[in-house]
Amino acid sequence: MHIFEGQARVPLKGWQQAAVAVGSALGALMNPARADLIAALGETTGKLAFQNLLDRMKKSHEGRVSCLCF
């Protein structure tokens, strides 16, 4: 368990992340006002999208300047 400024973060296994992603996606579809479910979905699924975006930015001059990736 990692402690960040008084908050505990428990690392999840792959199947647990998938369960959180599916559950939060279904819950957010049924009730879009549940910001906690939308945040959970973004936290469990956003890493791959962010990595792809960063890789694309590193390949272009404008992207490297924008994110200061030299």
WOFEN-V458432 format. One record per pair of residues at least 12 apart in sequence whose C-alpha atoms are under 6 Angstrom apart, sorted by the first residue. I is the first residue (numbers start at 1). J is the second residue. D is the distance in whole Angstrom. If there is no record, write none. Layout:
I | J | D
I | J | D
This chain:
17 | 44 | 6
21 | 41 | 5
21 | 44 | 6
24 | 37 | 5
24 | 41 | 6
